[in-house]
Amino acid sequence: MRFFFSKSIRTQLIFLILICILPALGVFIYTGLTRLNTDVTEAHHEAMRVLQSLAYDHEHMVESTKQFLMTLAGLPDVQNQNASACNKLFRDLHKKNQVYSTILAANADGMVFANALPFTPYSVKQRKYFQDSLRTREFSAGEYMIGIASGRQSLSFAYPVMDSKDQIQTVVGVGIDLDRYSQVFTKTKLPEDSVFVIFDHRNIRLYRSYNAADYLGKADSPEMIKDMTAQPEEGIFTGFGPDGIKRLYAYKRLYLKGSTSPYLFMRVGIPKEKALANARKTLLINLALLCSALIVIMVIAWFLGKAIIIDRLYRLLDTSQRLGRGDLTARTGLEHGEDELGQVTKAFDEMASELEHRESERKYMEEEIRALAITDPLTGLYNRRGFITLAEQQLKIAERTKNRLLLLFADLDHMKWINDHLGHVKGDEALIEAADVFKEVFREADILARVGGDEFAVLALGSTMENSDILKDRLQQQISIHNNRENRNYDLSISIGMVYSDSQSPSSLDELMSRADALMYEDKKRKKL
């Protein structure tokens, strides 16, 4: 019965969580879609910005070309159709203006009589730029063509030269090398697979920023043409390019001054997948995080239904049983609310805390007593019991790990004289001072002890007889430092004996201490001689 009741509660909690999470899910999806739309708009704006920059550059070039042709038209050699002089002039100008694929001049019948490039006489009578120049008597633009002299694809412009009777006698023209746009477009830093395309008035491709060979000289798709002609002079749209990539496009129609028909179309496209990559990645990450959070919350809710209703009473019962078994760290872990159960759990936890506190104090006192049992209260070193206990442990470890040990046994000289003539207070000070000498010479890892009235022992870990002389020197240096202090009534003197424990021939602690004690007394006898 309890199981089905708790299961029902948990199911209801999960249902409520699902209802609560739906608005958040809606916000995530709405925000993600809004971000996608924003990125589409920004990509279109970026395409338009780049296109405007390219169009401005082109129109500036066209205006410069117009001024260039007008200047040529005013030269006497051009007006007089002086072929040799024009050829030389055009060649010189072409070297200084590499943006032009060629510079030429043709008579009123369309026969070219001068060209910046080597040529054989040919006619441009059928070229659009020549016919428009004759018809409008103004600056005119051409269409897709391959230059006869240059053999290169270019966009041609022409300007008529009038005689004294205001009749066209000559037409000067240039071809703008469209490859210049490769360098210009590269500087835009648009995403990979972005494309810049230029079309003539018939929607024939004059230039394409990459894979040009597959598309130049071919008409644009009807869908693209419709998108660029059914809207204002410039605009944006989304469509598939001839390479099958869906792009966000910006286009612009260009006109010569006074003309109502565009002579040129420009279009910039940014791959939609690249433009929306960051927004889609963010949306997927947010949805993944939301779903992960939802799963976690549902799992928590499944167990929370049991925890917040049924487990509170069982937690209190379990805690009381643990406390009864001696686990004084046991707590209910329940919130101490204002309700009756909250007050009961609060009183119970406070009682358990008080019991734990008292137990901690008892253990602390036991530790203090235990420390006093192995520690010399005067010097702070281990006492004999502590030394023997720890030293035997280290001997076993050294034997197992093949390590070496050095046991030092020391006796404070003239201790009886100090006590008899200076008093026991000075005697205690001498013992403390001797202990300080040992602390200064040996490491914290070494075992230092006062094993008798004026006797000390040290078990130096990892030391060998080879460095025993070094230890003796260091001891003597520290003793000398202490003896050089002012206001002293006695000189500190310590007799020592050192023995070495080798894992190849291990000895017991009693044996080592006996040997060291014997060496210490030999040292003491030598001092009396």
N, C-alpha and C positions, 0 to 999 in steps of 0.2 A: 504494500500500500504506500509506504514511504517512498519507494523507488518511483512509482508511477506519478505520485504527487510532485516530487522534485523534477522529474522529467518534463512534466507539463509546464512547470514554472520556467524551466530553461528554454523550452520551445517558444513560450510566449515572449521571453526576453529577446531571443534571436529574431523573432518576427518584428518586435518593436525596433530593434537595431536596424533591420533591413529598411523599415519605413523611415527611420531617422537618416539613414545614409543616402537615401534616394535624392534629397535636395543637394547634398554635397556632390553626388555623382552628376547630377544635372548641371551644377555650377562648373565642375571640371570639364564636362563635354562642351558646355556653352563657351567657357573661356578658351578651350582649345580650338573650337570652330571659329571663334572671333579672332584668335591669333592667326589662324590659317587665312582668314579673309584679309586681316591686316597685312600679312606678309605678301599676299597676292597684290594688294593695293600698292604696297611699298615696292614690290618688284616691278609693277607696271610703271610706277613713278620713276624708279631707277632707270628702266629702259627708256622712258621718255626723256629723262634728264640727259642720258648719254646720247640719245638721238638728237636732241636739241643742240648739244655741243657739236656733234658731227655735222649737222645741217648748217650750223653757224659757220663752222670751218669751211664747209663746201661753198656756201654763199659768198663768204669772204674771198675764197679762191676765184669764184666765178666773176665777182666784181673786179678783182684784180686783173683777171683775164680780159674782161671787157675794156678796161683802161689800157691794157697792154696792146690789144688789137686796134683800139682807136688811135693809139700813138703810132703804130705801124702804118695805119691808113693815112696818116698825115705826112709820112716821109716821101720826099720827091722821087726816090728810086722806086718805091712801091707804086706811086701814082703813075710814073712813066713806064712801069713794067720792065725795069732794067734787071734782066734775069741774073746776070753775073753778079751785080752788086747786091741784089736781094739774096742770092744763094750764100754769099759770104756773110752778109748781115745776119741771116737766119741761123747760119751755123754758129756764129759767135753768140747770138742770143740763146740758142739752144744749150750751149755749154754752161751758160750762167743760170739757166732756168730748167733744171732737170725734171721739174714737175710736169713739163710738157713732153709728150712722146714725139711730137714733130711740130714744125711751124711751116706753113705753106702759103702760097699766093696763086690764085687762078684768075684767068681772064673772064670776061662776061659769058663766054661760051662753056666755061667749066674746065678748060684745059689748064693744068698746073704748069706754071712756068718757073716756079722757084720753090725750093724745099730745103729745110735744114739738113735732110738726109739725102744720101745719093739716090737718084731716081731716074727712071726713063719716063718720058712724057706720058701722062695718063689723065683721065677725065674724072672730075668729081661732080659732073652735071646732075647725076641722079641722087647725090647725097642730100639728105634732108636739110642739113645745116646750110648747104649752098642754095637749095631751092627756097628755103624760108628766108634767107638773107636777101635774095632777089625779090621775093614777094613782099616782105615787110619793110625792106630797106633799113632794117635795124639789126642789132645784135641778135644772133640766133643760136640755138642748140641743136645737136644732132641726135642720133639714136645708136643702137648697137651696131658696131661695125669692127672689122679688122683693118687697121691701117694698111694701105697699099705699099707705102714706102717703109713704114716702121714694122709692119707685120705684127703689131701689138694691138691688143684691145684697148680702146680709149674712148673718152667722151669728147666729141668734137664741138667747137664753137667757131662761129664765123662773124665777120663784120664787113659790110660793103664799103668800097672806096668809090666816091663820086667824082665825076669829071666837072669841068667848068659849066657844063649844061645841066648839071644835076642828074646825070645819067650814071648808072653803075657801070664802071669800066673794069673794076678788079674786086675780088673778094679775098680777104686775108683770113686765115684760119689756124687754129691750134688744136691739138689733141691732148687733153689732160690724162696723164698716166694714172689709171685707177688703182694701181698697186700701192700708191702712197697711202691709201686708207688702211692698209694692213698695219703699218706702224702706228697710225692714229688710233685704230680700234684696240690694238694690244694694250695701250696705255690706260684703257678704261677699267681694267682689272675685273671684268664681269666673270661670273662662274663659268666653269668648263662647259663646252657645247653651246655657249651663247653665240649668236650669229648676227652679222650686219650685212644687209643686202641692199644693192642699188639697182633700180629698174628704170628703163627709159619710158617714154610716153606710151609705148605699146605693151608695157609690163614684161618686157624682155629683160632678163637678168644681165646687167652690165658688170656687176662685181658681187662676190660672195666671200666672206672672211675666211672660210675654210672649205675644203672639198670643192673648190671652184670649178675644176675641170669637168665635174659631172653635171653642172647646172648652168654654166654661162652660155648665153645665146639662146636659152630656152625660156618659154613663157612661164609665168607664175601660175599656180593652180587657180581654177575658177573660184574656189571658196575664198582664197586669200585676196584675189582681185575684188571680189564682192565686199569683203570686210574693209578694204582700203578705199573703196569708191562710194560706198553707201553711207559713209559717215563724214564728219567735217574735214577740214584741211589736214588736221592731225588728230590722232586718237589712239586708243588702245583696244586690244581684243586678245582672245585666246584661241589658238588653233594648232593644227599639226603641220609641221614643215614637210617638205618633200622627202626628208630623211626619216620620217615617221616619229620624230620627237615632238612632244607637246610642249609648246612654249607660250610665254606671256609676251605679247608683241606690243610695240609702239611704232607708229608709222607717221610719215609726214609727206605731203605733196609739195613740190617746189615749182615755182613759176618764175618766168622771166618777166621783167618789168613791163607792164602794159598788156600782158597775155592773160587770157582767161582759161587756158588749158595748161595743165601741168606738163612740164618737159621732163620731170624726173620724180621718182618715188624713192624714199629711203625707209628702211625698216630695221629695227633692232629687236631681237628675240632672246629671252632668258628662259632656259629649261624650267618648266614648272616644278619638276621633282627637286631640282637643286634649290629653287627659290623657297620651297616649302619644307625642305629637309629638316631644318632646325625646329620649326613649329610642330611638325609631325613627331619628331623625336621627343620633344617636350610633352606633347599630348600622350604619347605612348608611355613615357616614364611616369607621368602623373596618374594615368589610369592603372598602370601596374602597381604603383605605390598605394593607390586607393584600394585596389582589389586585395593587395597584401594586407593592408590595414583592416579591411572588411573581414578577411579570413581570420586574422588574429583576434579581432573583436568578437567574432562569432564563436571561436573556440573558447575565448575567455568567458563569454556569456553562458556557454553550455555548462561550464563548471561554476560560474558565478551564481547561477540559480540555486545550486546546492549549497554554495558557501555562505550566502547571505541569509539563508532561512534555516536550513536544517543543521548545517555544520556548527552554528554558533553554540547550540546546546551541547552537541557532541564534543566540540572543542573544549568547552569548560569541563566536561566530565573527563576527557582524556588528560587534560592538564592537571586536574586534581589527582588522577591516578599516578601520573609521572612524578608529581610532587611527593606523593605518598611513598614512592619507591626510592626517593632520595635525590631526584633530579631537581635541584634548587634553581636551575636556569629556566625551568618550565614556565611559560606565560601563555595566556589565552591568545594573545595577538589580536584580540577583538577591540573595536573602537569603544571607548568609554563614553557612550552616549548618555542622554538624560533619561532614557527609559529605564525600567526596572532591571532588565537584563544587563544593560550597560553599567548601572550602578553596582550590580553584583560582581561583574567581571572586573570593575575597577577595584573594588575592595579585595577581591581574590588576588589580583596582580600585585597590589600594594603589600599584601601579606607575604606573597612569594618573594617580592623584592627585599622585604625586611629580613626574611629567613636567609636569603642568599647573602645579604650584607653581613649578617652575623656569622655565617659560615665562612665568608671571605676573611673576616677579622680573625676567626679562629685559626684558619689556615696560615694567615700571615704570622700570627704569634708562633705557630708550630715551625714555620720556616726560620723565624728569628732564633728560636731555641735550637733548631737543627744547625743553623749557621754557627751559633756559639759553641756547639759541640765539636766542630772541626776547625774553628778559627781561634787564634790567639788574640785575646782582647787588647793586649798592650801594643803589639806591633802591627796588627791587622793581617799578619801572615797566617798560613795554615798552622794548626797545632800538630802534634805528633800523630794523632789519630787521622786528621785530614790528610797529612802528608802520606802516610802509609797507604790509606785507601786509594788516593789518586795515583800515587807512584806505582802501585801494583797494577792498576789498570793500564798505565802507560807502558809498563814493561811487557804486558801481554800483547798490546797493540804493536810495540816495536818488534817483538819476536815474530809476529804474524806478517808485518810489512817489511821485515828485514832492515829496520831502521836502527840507528845508533843513538846511544844515550850517554850522558856524562853525569855522574853523581858527585856532588860536592858536599863535604862535611866540614863545618866551621865552628870555631870556639872563640868567644870574645876574651882576649887576654886581659889579665889584671882586674877581672870583675870583682874578686873578693876585696882587693885593695880599694877599689872605687866605693864599694858598699861600706867598708869599714871606716874609711877616712873622709869620704865626701857625702855619705848617706845613701839610703836606698832610692831617694828621688833621683839623684844623679845616676845611680845604677840603672834605673828604668830609662832615663834619657839616653844612656849609652846603648842600651838594648834597642831602643827605637832608632837611634842613629845608625847602628849596625844594620838594622832592617832596611833603612833608607838606602844604605850603600848597595845592598843586594838588589833592591828594586831598580836602582839606577844602572846597574851593570847588566842584569839579566832581562829577558823579554817577558812580556805579559803571558806568553804561552808557557813559559817555564814554571815549574812548581816550586814555590818558595815557602819555607816553613821554619818556625822556631820549635825545635823538637825537645828542648830541655831548658833549664834555667838560663844558661848563656850559650847554648848550642843551637846551631842553625844547619839546615840541610836544603840543598837545591838539586832538583832533577832537571837538567838542561836537555831539551828535546832536540834531536838532530845534531848535537855537538859531538866532537871526537877529541881524542887526546892530542891530535895535531894542533888544535887551537886552544889547548889548556893554558899554554904560556900567555896567549893573548888575554884570556880571561883573568889570569893572575895579575897581569899588568894593569888591566882596567880596574880590578879591585884595588890594587895599590894606589892607582891614580885617584880614585874616588876617596879612599881613606886619607890620602895626603890633602885633598881639597878640604875635607872636613876638619883635619887637624890644623889647617892654616887659618881657620876662622878665629875671630877675636874672642876674648873672655872665656878661654878654656882652662879648666883645672886638671885636665888629664889628656893624654894622647890615645886616640882610638887605635887598637891593634887587634888583628884577627888572624888566627892560625887556621890553615885550611888543608884539606886532603881531598884529592880528586881520583876517582876511579872510572874506568871506561867499560861500558857494557857492549859486547859485540853479539849480533844475532847468530854468528857461527858457533860461539861458545857462551850461551846465555847463563846468567847467574840470577839467583833469587835476590829479592830486595834486602833480606837480612845479610846475605853474603856481601853485597855491595856496600851496605852501610858499615859493616864490620871492617872491611878493607879500607874504606874511606876514613873511618874513625882512627884506625891505626896510623894511617899516613898523616892525619891531622896532628896526632900526638907527637909524631916524629918532628913535624914542623915546629911544634911548640917547644920541644926539647932543644932544637937547634937555636931558637931565639934566646934560650937561657944560657947557652954556652958563651 
